[in-house]
Amino acid sequence: MPDAPRRLLLLRHGRTAWNLERRIQGQLDAPLDEVGHTQGRLVASTLAAMRPATLWSSDLSRAADTAAYIGEACGLPVRHDARLREYSLGALQGLTHEEYAASDPDAFDQFRRGHFDIAPDGESTVEVADRMSGALGDLLAATAPGELAVAVSHGASIRVGIAAMVGWPLELTTTLGVLDNTAWVVLAESPVTGRLRLAAYNREGDFASAEGVG
């Protein structure tokens, strides 16, 4: 049993123009928009008060730029890790929700229900779970007792990462709501069992909004 439990804070990046347009991002590198940069600065101030010890980020610019604000506010270097990227969604990437719905209504209905492994040339949920759990497991191992570590990532992949780290069946990821821009999740070690448990979900400050994959 941990005397001083470790915590992982998983943060979704700030808003992009594609979030606002309801355009599927996946692993395409859409940058933060003006609101996203504002969100990054605001959440950085909030997280600095939590005194995180370690900061990792997806290498996609919308996450990396959000993490840069946090790193500056917290005095931490940012380690970029491609395993923290969003789902790869193949040919769906770049489509607006309206375009996808018009081209394949049945598949779009599944997409809207949180089933993101429906692109024939994209990643499966199992593949995303494997890489996210690998990255978050390494981050947890690099976190000392009593410390808080931050990982800046993406909405759908964070939900899969939660399930993988706490031992839920992956199909339960569809029961979690949309994670807002610059909203965060906290996974904390149980003082009784030492296992990770979900301690907070979709915590947010000002300017947090926008849905979509990415």
Secondary structure, DSSP 8 states (H G I E B T S, - for coil): --SS--EEEEEE---BHHHHTTB--TTS---B-HHHHHHHHHHHHHHHTT--SEEEE-SSHHHHHHHHHHHHHHT---EE-GGGS----GGGTT-BHHHHHHH-HHHHHHHHTT-----TTS--HHHHHHHHHHHHHHHHHTS-TT-EEEEEE-HHHHHHHHHHHHT--GGGGGGS----TT-EEEEEE-TTT--EEEEEEEE--TT----S--
